[in-house]
Amino acid sequence: MLESLTDRFAKALKTIKGEARLTETNTQEMLREIRLALLDADVALPVVKQFIAQVRDNAMGQAVLNSLTPGQALVGVVHQELVALMAGPSTMPGGAGGKPQDISLNLATTPPAVILMAGLQGAGKTTSVGKMAKWLTERQKKKVLTVSCDVYRPAAIDQLRLVTEQAGAEFFPSDPSQKPLDIAKAAIDWGKRHYHDVLLIDTAGRLAIDQAMMDEIASLHKATKPIETLFTVDAMQGQDAVRTAEAFKQTIPLTGIVLTKVDGDARGGAVLSVRSVTGCPVKFVGTAEKIDGLEAFDPDRFAQRILGMGDVLAIVEQAQKAIDVKSAEKMAAKLKSGAKFDLEDFKLQIGQMKSMGGLSNLLDKLPAQMQQAAKGQDLSKADKSVGRMEGIINSMTPAERRNPLLIKASRKRRIATGAGVPVQEVNRLLAQFDQMQDMMKKMQKGGLAKMMRAMGGLKNLPGLGR
């Protein structure tokens, strides 16, 4: 995600070296590179001009501390302005001089809090409703009801029913023969009577903006009085997506934007433009196709990703969701007691990595230096390799998993046949397990520093370093 933009920013920030102070002369080339990076990312021209002017004004005369290089000092200025660009000024009196606007969902109303989802067909609106239902259910502990008012697109109602089931929320049935307004009113009544906290209404989309769609969404908004009206934008459309959101905002009072397909957006211009052009904050970004591939938008963390700092907090959050705490505590106690790390433990680690989405899903959240170290590696192939490794371990007997020294030539052939892989794959897994076991021994004896030296970067991760 945003790889091209991140690379261009890194190049721009390298243009200042060996200077004691940031001046107009030594920042001119850097600002030119940043301008080109933003234009290449399809950021709206007025937004680019404003951003460059703000960076120039704030950077001039900024002293470089002894502990920082000029480039590092400038990163701070650029980071600050990126956050301001994506967060936007406060809507309270004081305008741009106020604090950044609160971009969290507003659910402070008599239940059910109605959230109306709008957008063009194909932007990922229905899938986003399912993802948001899961986010609200798991993160906010809300009782969520969804309903589809899309009576035009074939299978739209069935699609929402399926994603709602995956999300663990409740679905209010509707029928293409019904009128959208009647469906919405019935869903609100049902939500009140069954004590739902939130009602997510999926509206009909079109391939392009037309008056019939605008009239319908306006009447739905008037009848349902939503606490939040979110517009779903396909991030891969760049400035076109921003213009579409702006057109909708003229019809209904949008309160926020949901950016979908951000994981497939090589340029990222929509993320930087949409807040400034529409005046609506980005509230969520879709980061993967899976039902849990939705993140609450955080301008500060997103700015860090653009500048190549990574998003370690996102990795921690994924780990918290994926890792079984009891199993992790059991593993820690086992290692602390001096017991050997065995293939059962190795399988547990592989399973946890898979549940976090694999290496390819984590890579874009790592700092740029670590991403560079992994360049050239086929991470999709690495993820498949992780699955094969799990299959090989499953083909072993419990005794073999506890004591890998038992695995000689005849056992290797049997394991390979059971897993459907060549014997070389079994040998490769055992070699990687030996490396992991050595690393665990070093951690037991000398702590984290020795473990990191033993890892030697990324080469010992399962599936890499072949």
Buried (B, 14 or more C-beta within 10 A) or exposed (E): BBBBBBBBBBBBBEBBEEBEEBBEEBBEEBBEBBBBBBBEBBBBEEBBEBBBEBBBEBBEEBEBEEEEBBBEBBBBBBBBBBBBBBBBBBEEEEEEEEEBBEBEBEBEEEBBBBBBBBBBBEBBBBBBBBBBBBBBBEEEEBBBBBBBBBBBBEEBBEBBBBBBBBBEBBBBEBEEEBEBBEBBBBBBEBBEEEEBBBBBBBBBBBEEEEEEBBEBBEEBBEBBEBBBBBBBBBBBBBBBBBBBBBBBBEBBEBBBBBBBBBBBBEBBBBBBBBBBBBBBBBBBBBBBEEBBBBBBBBBBBBBBBBBBBBBEEBBEBBBEEBBEEEBEEEBEEBBEEEEBBBBEBBBBBBBBBBBBBBBBBBBBBBBBEBBEBBEEBEBEEBBEBBEBBBBBBEBBEEEBBBEBEEBEEEBBEBBBEBBEBEBEBBEBBBEBBEBBBBBBBBBBEEEEEBBEEBBEEBEBBBBBBE
